[in-house]
Amino acid sequence: MGHDHSHHHRAAAREGDHSRLWIALGLILALMAGEVVAGIVAGSLALLSDAAHMLTDAAAIALALFAGHLAKRPPRGGYTYGLRRAEILSAQANGATLLALAAVIGFEAIRRIADPPSVEGGLVLVVALIGVAVNVLATWVLAGANRDSLNVEGAYQHILTDLFAFIATAVAGAVILLTDFGQADGIAALIVAALMTRAGWGLLRDSGRILLEGAPRGIDPGEVAAALAAEPDVVEVHDLHVWEVTSGFPALTAHVLLEPDCDCHQRRRDFELLLHDRFGIDHTTIQVDHAHADQGPIKLEKSS
């Protein structure tokens, strides 16, 4: 079932998302360069961990832009859906990077809590506050993008985590400046690692669901099958599958047996309208056949 208007709307939204990603990338690269210098001068792991995370932010945004470019390519050859799932692979890479970086930073943070080095609290505080301002702007830019796309969501989670990281680093800098409590820097870095772990796991979970062709979140295959079976003239629904090609692109296939004397073409159109209006599924392949006159009572089989 084709919906040209929805297709053009998604294409226009994707172009807007790319513009926002480019803006966020420029902001992150500019701040990262300054933070590396400040982190070395101040001897702050919190600042250097933020800078390392910002490097992954920049890589995540660049990867998201590249994956989005691939996803725009039309289907050709053996790729009948095009390269839309490149966006999901991008989300997987972003999630894995967050988890790996969280492990490295967490290990170093624990070491610094046990043996805190000397840290320039004033410089840490100033740079962290600048980082908060820049990341608030970058987060605001990406918040306006279509975050139903896991590709965009992956980049957004990187930036949002960095915002929280800068807030924690600013608090650590203030604590060191006021109390000379050196462990505050390591504690802030540990908080950053925890935030990275949470965001990374969420991305891996959601993108993994799509790669394993699970039913889209919010769509129950049993409910879909029951809705089809409840339509007039339906005798049997089986071989029903619901999955996502990429985030925001649910698809469905099903085989439906109908009463012998009904208009199967009209029924198929009714099914497509039902799936669009009730479940938001536009890409459907529904095979409809007439049941034999001696077909038994309604039978419902479903899979996802």
Secondary structure, DSSP 8 states (H G I E B T S, - for coil): ---HHHHHHHHHHHHHHHHHHHHHHHHHHHHHHHHHHHHHHHT-HHHHHHHHHHHHHHHHHHHHHHHHHHHTS--BTTBTTTTTTHHHHHHHHHHHHHHHHHHHHHHHHHHHHHS-----HHHHHHHHHHHHHHHHHHHHHHHTS-TTSHHHHHHHHHHHHHHHHHHHHHHHHHHHHHH--THHHHHHHHHHHHHHHHHHHHHHHHHHHHHTT---TT--HHHHHHHHHTSTTEEEEEEEEEEEEETTEEEEEEEEEE-TTS-HHHHHHHHHHHHHHHH---EEEEEEEE--TT--S-EE----
